[in-house]
């Protein structure tokens, strides 16, 4: 539930903030999109292609004419484009529309809006391994904590005052992050960034001071939000229905026969145990097998195949019957490395995870993974991109790597690949468990301990117990069983917070024009928020087109590097947002050619692709150029996954056209 500080000050806070997207209705109630055609919206000052946009405060209304005293209320945090500004009796009035197609909805008093210059928003990270974020009344109050001798202690003192239940009128904190996790992929919400400033703590850690706004979902148009309930959620009862899915993604190529049999044996034993413990209904196992293409194009039967979907499995007999036909392939594959990423992506896309609070993939293989650049790769992605897809779906990836003697020359490369794939923010290391010598019995123990730890966690939850907070992962030097149990505890606690957040429909804190830090005060190396770029279908399509242009030119100019930039300049004529820049003699980087919309130039990151110039390209070896081009191909493959993820595209308003639907692209996924 929402934790609100000094709630009795609500009347003095004219604007309350929190979750938007699902409930926002930007059209006039019942009015549709029937206003006059007005051409294009106004441009932001200094921009050639970026339009002015605003978000509405609670109480805002659409009026037929500027200065009218009566109008139709619109929900708070509705997003509009600005087509005209007019001064009426000293007040700035705005003619607005839901899209940039020239159709306007009416006039809004500018005092009831806030400018939204970037399609940037923030998402809270899972609070399992950090303190809850404090939302400050103003920038000065935030900086007082940042500049304290011990920011963690200063923030802790504020939390103690909040816990005490009595705060003065001028208390610096106006809200606190919810105890449970708000999963932006399932409970879409908007925390727009109004402003940001980079700063540094006294101890030398970098932080961003963020100026934010938000509005709670479900707020009716023209009404202030009701005061939130301050009672804690009934976590004990909510956890009694907590369930988990463990999906084994197993390499089913020629060498994997003993491990396939051992996996079946382990799962059979665990099913026998959980049936005795009365937790069988809440722990489900699934299995996805993968192979790889062959050089001779021999029939391999399947590349990936879902043998058991945990959402449909009913128990041990159902599982064993479904995997009865699972056997190693007869034909040799083209590489020693296999298409491991294809198996993981199949598990992510082809299995319905929505019913499960605990979501685990256990990848089992004795080989490395085919990188996206490999001609036999079916995904076009590497481990980092696949991990990002799993993260967006709330799925943790564990990898059991069988270090067989036959794969000795591949072990180091595979370790790096699976380390990237199994990286998890809740632990201090990847969820990667090597099995020395590929010992079958040791392999059985590893997946047995892992599965049983998850079962025990579900059992505890079903008894009404939340996993312990702030779990510290065991050192890498400890034995396998201790490390695995420690990792499962840390990851499981985070998943339980996410589950509780979804079940309780947890919303962001209510606040107005407030400030927060993007780093934990006590652990400044831990992020409290992730930056998301809200891209429309057109913008994502443009991004793909531009990267494809750079990729195609790069491939043709590897043997003629001197002509790379001129070729890009020529090809850019068809995709440039600002064709006049193509003739600018001072345009020396790809980003200077107007290839990408201007919103990218203001993002708080540096584009690797757009910073390339002729000198950098020529200085690179063929292998360095190829690595750059391979990275572009992997980004393109990931963008296609975003495009196909229909459930995660959200309209800012039902009355806005489909072209205005947005996808919350993680900043790390930008080129």
KAKA-V523073 format. One record per residue. N is the residue number from 1. PSI is psi in whole degrees, -180 to 180 (* if undefined). NEAR is the number of other C-alpha atoms within 12 Angstrom. Layout:
n={N | N}
psi={PSI | PSI}
near={NEAR | NEAR}
This chain:
n={1 | 2 | 3 | 4 | 5 | 6 | 7 | 8 | 9 | 10 | 11 | 12 | 13 | 14 | 15 | 16 | 17 | 18 | 19 | 20 | 21 | 22 | 23 | 24 | 25 | 26 | 27 | 28 | 29 | 30 | 31 | 32 | 33 | 34 | 35 | 36 | 37 | 38 | 39 | 40 | 41 | 42 | 43 | 44 | 45 | 46 | 47 | 48 | 49 | 50 | 51 | 52 | 53 | 54 | 55 | 56 | 57 | 58 | 59 | 60 | 61 | 62 | 63 | 64 | 65 | 66 | 67 | 68 | 69 | 70 | 71 | 72 | 73 | 74 | 75 | 76 | 77 | 78 | 79 | 80 | 81 | 82 | 83 | 84 | 85 | 86 | 87 | 88 | 89 | 90 | 91 | 92 | 93 | 94 | 95 | 96 | 97 | 98 | 99 | 100 | 101 | 102 | 103 | 104 | 105 | 106 | 107 | 108 | 109 | 110 | 111 | 112 | 113 | 114 | 115 | 116 | 117 | 118 | 119 | 120 | 121 | 122 | 123 | 124 | 125 | 126 | 127 | 128 | 129 | 130 | 131 | 132 | 133 | 134 | 135 | 136 | 137 | 138 | 139 | 140 | 141 | 142 | 143 | 144 | 145 | 146 | 147 | 148 | 149 | 150 | 151 | 152 | 153 | 154 | 155 | 156 | 157 | 158 | 159 | 160 | 161 | 162 | 163 | 164 | 165 | 166 | 167 | 168 | 169 | 170 | 171 | 172 | 173 | 174 | 175 | 176 | 177 | 178 | 179 | 180 | 181 | 182 | 183 | 184 | 185 | 186 | 187 | 188 | 189 | 190 | 191 | 192 | 193 | 194 | 195 | 196 | 197 | 198 | 199 | 200 | 201 | 202 | 203 | 204 | 205 | 206 | 207 | 208 | 209 | 210 | 211 | 212 | 213 | 214 | 215 | 216 | 217 | 218 | 219 | 220 | 221 | 222 | 223 | 224 | 225 | 226 | 227 | 228 | 229 | 230 | 231 | 232 | 233 | 234 | 235 | 236 | 237 | 238 | 239 | 240 | 241 | 242 | 243 | 244 | 245 | 246 | 247 | 248 | 249 | 250 | 251 | 252 | 253 | 254 | 255 | 256 | 257 | 258 | 259 | 260 | 261 | 262 | 263 | 264 | 265 | 266 | 267 | 268 | 269 | 270 | 271 | 272 | 273 | 274 | 275 | 276 | 277 | 278 | 279 | 280 | 281 | 282 | 283 | 284 | 285 | 286 | 287 | 288 | 289 | 290 | 291 | 292 | 293 | 294 | 295 | 296 | 297 | 298 | 299 | 300 | 301 | 302 | 303 | 304 | 305 | 306 | 307 | 308 | 309 | 310 | 311 | 312 | 313 | 314 | 315 | 316 | 317 | 318 | 319 | 320 | 321 | 322 | 323 | 324 | 325 | 326 | 327 | 328 | 329 | 330 | 331 | 332 | 333 | 334 | 335 | 336 | 337 | 338 | 339 | 340 | 341 | 342 | 343 | 344 | 345 | 346 | 347 | 348 | 349 | 350 | 351 | 352 | 353 | 354 | 355 | 356 | 357 | 358 | 359 | 360 | 361 | 362 | 363 | 364 | 365 | 366 | 367 | 368 | 369 | 370 | 371 | 372 | 373 | 374 | 375 | 376 | 377 | 378 | 379 | 380 | 381 | 382 | 383 | 384 | 385 | 386 | 387 | 388 | 389 | 390 | 391 | 392 | 393 | 394 | 395 | 396 | 397 | 398 | 399 | 400 | 401 | 402 | 403 | 404 | 405 | 406 | 407 | 408 | 409 | 410 | 411 | 412 | 413 | 414 | 415 | 416 | 417 | 418 | 419 | 420 | 421 | 422 | 423 | 424 | 425 | 426 | 427 | 428 | 429 | 430 | 431 | 432 | 433 | 434 | 435 | 436 | 437 | 438 | 439 | 440 | 441 | 442 | 443 | 444 | 445 | 446 | 447 | 448 | 449 | 450 | 451 | 452 | 453 | 454 | 455 | 456 | 457 | 458 | 459 | 460 | 461 | 462 | 463 | 464 | 465 | 466 | 467 | 468 | 469 | 470 | 471 | 472 | 473 | 474 | 475 | 476 | 477 | 478 | 479 | 480 | 481 | 482 | 483 | 484 | 485 | 486 | 487 | 488 | 489 | 490 | 491 | 492 | 493 | 494 | 495 | 496 | 497 | 498 | 499 | 500 | 501 | 502 | 503 | 504 | 505 | 506 | 507 | 508 | 509 | 510 | 511 | 512 | 513 | 514 | 515 | 516 | 517 | 518 | 519 | 520 | 521 | 522 | 523 | 524 | 525 | 526 | 527 | 528 | 529 | 530 | 531 | 532 | 533 | 534 | 535 | 536 | 537 | 538 | 539 | 540 | 541 | 542 | 543 | 544 | 545 | 546 | 547 | 548 | 549 | 550 | 551 | 552 | 553 | 554 | 555 | 556 | 557 | 558 | 559 | 560 | 561 | 562 | 563 | 564 | 565 | 566 | 567 | 568 | 569 | 570 | 571 | 572 | 573 | 574 | 575 | 576 | 577 | 578 | 579 | 580 | 581 | 582 | 583 | 584 | 585 | 586 | 587 | 588 | 589 | 590 | 591 | 592 | 593 | 594 | 595 | 596 | 597 | 598 | 599 | 600 | 601 | 602 | 603 | 604 | 605 | 606 | 607 | 608 | 609 | 610 | 611 | 612 | 613 | 614 | 615 | 616 | 617 | 618 | 619 | 620 | 621 | 622 | 623 | 624 | 625 | 626 | 627 | 628 | 629 | 630 | 631 | 632 | 633 | 634 | 635 | 636 | 637 | 638 | 639 | 640 | 641 | 642 | 643 | 644 | 645 | 646 | 647 | 648 | 649 | 650 | 651 | 652 | 653 | 654 | 655 | 656 | 657 | 658 | 659 | 660 | 661 | 662 | 663 | 664 | 665 | 666 | 667 | 668 | 669 | 670 | 671}
psi={165 | 137 | 114 | 131 | 137 | 54 | -23 | -7 | 5 | -38 | -30 | -12 | 104 | -19 | 125 | 147 | 159 | -139 | 143 | -63 | -48 | -33 | -9 | 139 | 101 | -11 | 161 | 135 | 117 | 2 | -19 | -157 | 68 | 23 | -177 | 152 | 129 | 16 | -142 | 156 | 167 | 145 | 148 | 141 | 131 | -1 | 152 | -22 | -3 | 122 | 154 | 135 | 153 | 160 | 142 | 146 | 162 | 139 | -6 | 150 | 153 | 132 | 151 | -29 | 154 | 130 | -7 | 147 | -16 | 145 | -177 | 121 | 148 | 152 | 151 | 148 | 25 | 145 | 129 | 152 | 148 | 122 | -26 | 149 | 137 | 132 | 123 | 113 | 40 | -1 | 143 | 117 | 145 | 129 | 122 | 160 | 158 | -16 | 179 | 25 | 8 | -4 | 119 | 156 | -24 | -165 | 143 | 139 | 121 | -24 | -13 | 18 | 166 | 139 | 138 | 95 | -22 | 149 | 55 | 137 | 168 | 150 | 133 | 139 | 166 | 128 | 13 | -37 | 25 | 173 | 156 | 143 | 135 | 138 | 120 | 152 | -39 | 174 | -36 | -40 | -39 | -46 | -27 | -35 | -44 | -40 | 1 | 156 | -37 | 92 | -37 | -42 | -40 | -43 | -38 | -37 | -38 | -40 | -35 | -39 | -40 | -45 | -29 | -18 | 2 | 115 | 145 | 168 | -33 | 23 | 134 | -21 | 127 | -17 | 166 | 144 | 144 | 157 | -34 | 167 | 137 | 110 | 109 | -24 | -22 | -26 | 80 | 131 | 162 | 122 | 82 | 141 | 115 | -30 | 160 | 149 | 129 | 137 | -178 | 138 | 168 | -24 | 0 | 12 | 138 | 140 | 162 | 130 | 122 | 129 | 116 | 164 | 158 | 169 | 137 | 137 | 148 | 1 | 125 | 152 | 134 | 3 | 147 | 148 | 146 | 154 | 133 | 154 | 136 | 0 | 145 | 149 | 151 | 78 | -34 | -51 | -36 | -35 | -13 | -20 | 11 | 131 | 164 | 148 | 128 | 112 | 115 | 123 | 105 | 136 | 119 | 34 | -179 | -39 | -3 | 7 | -53 | -34 | -32 | -46 | -41 | -37 | -46 | -43 | -45 | -46 | -39 | -46 | -40 | -41 | -40 | -40 | -46 | -26 | -35 | -31 | 0 | 33 | 6 | -35 | -21 | 4 | 119 | 146 | 144 | 168 | 128 | 131 | 150 | 156 | -156 | 162 | 156 | 155 | -39 | 7 | 34 | 147 | 115 | 8 | -48 | 155 | -47 | 150 | 129 | 107 | -39 | 122 | 118 | -25 | -13 | -14 | 144 | -9 | -166 | -48 | -41 | -43 | -50 | -36 | -38 | -31 | 7 | -36 | 0 | 120 | 157 | 152 | 157 | -28 | 149 | 145 | 171 | -30 | 166 | -42 | 149 | 173 | 60 | -41 | -32 | -40 | -43 | -44 | -38 | -42 | -38 | -42 | -32 | -4 | 137 | 105 | -6 | -27 | -7 | 137 | -42 | 126 | 109 | 131 | 133 | 104 | 129 | 119 | 156 | 11 | 165 | -178 | 145 | 123 | 160 | -29 | -16 | 138 | -22 | -2 | 133 | -13 | -28 | 12 | 163 | -175 | -38 | -43 | -40 | -41 | -40 | -40 | -43 | -41 | -42 | -26 | 2 | 29 | 132 | 139 | 116 | 140 | 126 | 108 | 118 | 109 | 71 | 152 | -33 | -25 | 18 | -42 | -14 | -8 | -44 | -45 | -43 | -37 | -43 | -42 | -50 | -21 | -42 | -41 | -39 | 11 | 137 | 133 | -16 | -10 | 162 | 3 | 166 | 156 | 63 | 125 | 100 | 144 | 106 | 134 | 1 | 27 | 122 | -42 | -42 | -38 | -45 | -39 | -41 | -52 | -25 | -47 | -43 | -50 | -43 | -35 | -39 | -41 | -45 | -37 | -42 | -41 | -44 | -43 | -44 | -21 | 2 | 19 | 127 | 139 | 150 | 139 | 157 | 34 | 130 | 126 | 144 | 150 | 152 | -21 | -11 | 169 | 162 | -46 | -43 | -44 | -46 | -47 | -39 | -44 | -43 | -39 | -45 | -47 | -40 | -38 | -44 | -40 | -34 | -38 | -41 | -42 | -47 | -38 | -42 | -43 | -42 | -2 | 48 | 137 | 166 | 160 | 152 | 128 | 169 | 132 | 47 | 176 | 148 | 164 | 149 | 6 | 151 | 134 | -38 | -29 | 77 | -10 | -2 | 126 | 139 | -18 | 149 | 140 | 133 | 141 | 121 | 98 | 137 | 170 | -42 | -43 | -40 | -40 | -43 | -42 | -43 | -41 | -42 | -46 | -36 | -38 | -47 | -41 | -47 | -43 | -42 | -40 | -37 | -18 | 16 | -32 | -6 | 64 | -26 | -25 | 7 | -52 | -40 | -38 | -39 | -43 | -41 | -46 | -27 | -16 | -29 | -14 | -5 | 136 | -25 | 86 | -24 | -26 | -20 | -26 | -1 | 118 | -18 | -2 | 101 | -11 | 161 | -37 | -17 | -9 | 4 | 27 | -36 | 152 | 153 | -20 | -27 | -30 | -20 | 2 | 150 | 54 | 164 | 123 | 124 | -40 | -49 | -13 | -6 | 136 | 179 | -40 | -43 | -45 | -44 | -29 | -17 | 146 | 169 | -41 | -36 | -41 | -42 | -39 | -42 | -46 | -37 | -39 | -39 | -43 | -39 | -38 | -43 | -41 | -39 | -40 | -34 | -36 | -43 | -47 | -38 | -11 | 75 | -30 | -18 | 0 | 128 | 135 | 143 | -21 | 143 | -31 | -8 | 151 | 164 | -29 | -16 | -1 | 143 | 154 | 132 | 83 | 124 | 143 | -34 | -18 | -5 | 154 | *}
near={31 | 35 | 35 | 39 | 40 | 33 | 31 | 19 | 25 | 24 | 16 | 15 | 23 | 22 | 34 | 41 | 45 | 47 | 41 | 43 | 43 | 33 | 29 | 40 | 36 | 46 | 38 | 37 | 24 | 15 | 22 | 21 | 27 | 20 | 26 | 19 | 20 | 23 | 20 | 24 | 31 | 28 | 21 | 22 | 11 | 11 | 20 | 21 | 25 | 29 | 32 | 36 | 35 | 40 | 49 | 44 | 44 | 40 | 30 | 39 | 43 | 43 | 30 | 26 | 26 | 28 | 27 | 19 | 17 | 17 | 25 | 28 | 34 | 41 | 43 | 49 | 49 | 54 | 46 | 51 | 45 | 45 | 35 | 32 | 25 | 21 | 18 | 19 | 11 | 12 | 17 | 21 | 31 | 42 | 41 | 51 | 46 | 44 | 40 | 30 | 27 | 27 | 29 | 39 | 43 | 41 | 44 | 49 | 40 | 33 | 26 | 30 | 35 | 36 | 31 | 33 | 31 | 34 | 41 | 36 | 41 | 41 | 41 | 45 | 38 | 43 | 39 | 37 | 35 | 34 | 31 | 40 | 43 | 47 | 45 | 40 | 33 | 28 | 28 | 18 | 27 | 37 | 32 | 27 | 36 | 38 | 27 | 22 | 18 | 22 | 30 | 29 | 20 | 25 | 36 | 22 | 21 | 34 | 30 | 16 | 19 | 26 | 17 | 13 | 17 | 18 | 23 | 18 | 17 | 17 | 24 | 33 | 42 | 42 | 41 | 39 | 39 | 40 | 39 | 41 | 41 | 43 | 43 | 43 | 34 | 28 | 31 | 38 | 43 | 50 | 48 | 45 | 39 | 30 | 28 | 28 | 22 | 19 | 22 | 23 | 30 | 20 | 20 | 15 | 24 | 24 | 33 | 33 | 36 | 38 | 34 | 43 | 45 | 46 | 43 | 45 | 36 | 28 | 34 | 29 | 32 | 28 | 23 | 29 | 32 | 19 | 24 | 32 | 18 | 21 | 14 | 20 | 24 | 18 | 29 | 20 | 18 | 26 | 37 | 27 | 30 | 44 | 39 | 43 | 43 | 44 | 49 | 49 | 44 | 54 | 49 | 46 | 40 | 26 | 30 | 34 | 23 | 28 | 40 | 37 | 25 | 25 | 44 | 34 | 25 | 31 | 38 | 28 | 25 | 35 | 33 | 20 | 23 | 29 | 22 | 13 | 21 | 19 | 31 | 30 | 30 | 38 | 45 | 44 | 52 | 45 | 47 | 43 | 45 | 43 | 48 | 45 | 33 | 27 | 16 | 13 | 15 | 17 | 17 | 26 | 23 | 27 | 35 | 35 | 34 | 37 | 35 | 38 | 33 | 40 | 30 | 22 | 31 | 23 | 31 | 30 | 20 | 24 | 34 | 27 | 17 | 26 | 33 | 17 | 20 | 35 | 29 | 29 | 28 | 18 | 23 | 25 | 32 | 23 | 26 | 32 | 35 | 45 | 47 | 52 | 52 | 41 | 43 | 53 | 42 | 36 | 43 | 41 | 29 | 25 | 36 | 24 | 33 | 25 | 22 | 35 | 43 | 44 | 46 | 45 | 47 | 43 | 47 | 48 | 50 | 47 | 45 | 39 | 48 | 35 | 36 | 34 | 26 | 25 | 20 | 29 | 31 | 30 | 37 | 34 | 40 | 42 | 40 | 31 | 41 | 44 | 37 | 35 | 39 | 33 | 31 | 32 | 35 | 39 | 42 | 45 | 47 | 43 | 48 | 47 | 47 | 41 | 30 | 25 | 17 | 16 | 26 | 22 | 17 | 25 | 30 | 18 | 23 | 35 | 33 | 23 | 33 | 44 | 31 | 28 | 41 | 44 | 32 | 34 | 32 | 34 | 35 | 25 | 28 | 34 | 40 | 39 | 39 | 35 | 29 | 22 | 19 | 30 | 23 | 28 | 21 | 26 | 37 | 32 | 29 | 38 | 45 | 32 | 29 | 40 | 41 | 35 | 34 | 46 | 41 | 32 | 40 | 43 | 32 | 29 | 37 | 31 | 23 | 20 | 24 | 36 | 33 | 22 | 26 | 23 | 25 | 24 | 29 | 22 | 18 | 21 | 12 | 13 | 17 | 28 | 27 | 22 | 29 | 39 | 33 | 34 | 40 | 42 | 38 | 39 | 47 | 47 | 41 | 41 | 47 | 50 | 41 | 41 | 40 | 39 | 36 | 31 | 31 | 27 | 29 | 36 | 45 | 45 | 48 | 49 | 48 | 38 | 34 | 39 | 38 | 51 | 47 | 39 | 35 | 37 | 42 | 30 | 27 | 26 | 20 | 30 | 33 | 36 | 36 | 32 | 34 | 35 | 33 | 40 | 38 | 30 | 30 | 21 | 30 | 37 | 24 | 25 | 35 | 32 | 28 | 37 | 40 | 31 | 33 | 43 | 31 | 23 | 28 | 37 | 27 | 21 | 25 | 28 | 19 | 20 | 26 | 21 | 22 | 34 | 34 | 27 | 26 | 42 | 35 | 23 | 27 | 34 | 22 | 19 | 29 | 31 | 29 | 24 | 24 | 19 | 26 | 30 | 19 | 15 | 13 | 14 | 25 | 26 | 29 | 37 | 35 | 32 | 38 | 35 | 42 | 39 | 34 | 28 | 29 | 33 | 24 | 20 | 27 | 26 | 22 | 17 | 23 | 21 | 34 | 34 | 22 | 30 | 29 | 26 | 17 | 23 | 36 | 22 | 17 | 21 | 16 | 19 | 15 | 17 | 30 | 24 | 23 | 29 | 34 | 30 | 32 | 39 | 36 | 35 | 40 | 36 | 30 | 36 | 38 | 24 | 33 | 35 | 28 | 16 | 24 | 17 | 23 | 31 | 31 | 35 | 36 | 40 | 35 | 28 | 30 | 34 | 26 | 19 | 25 | 31 | 31 | 37 | 41 | 44 | 38 | 31 | 27 | 24 | 34 | 35 | 36}
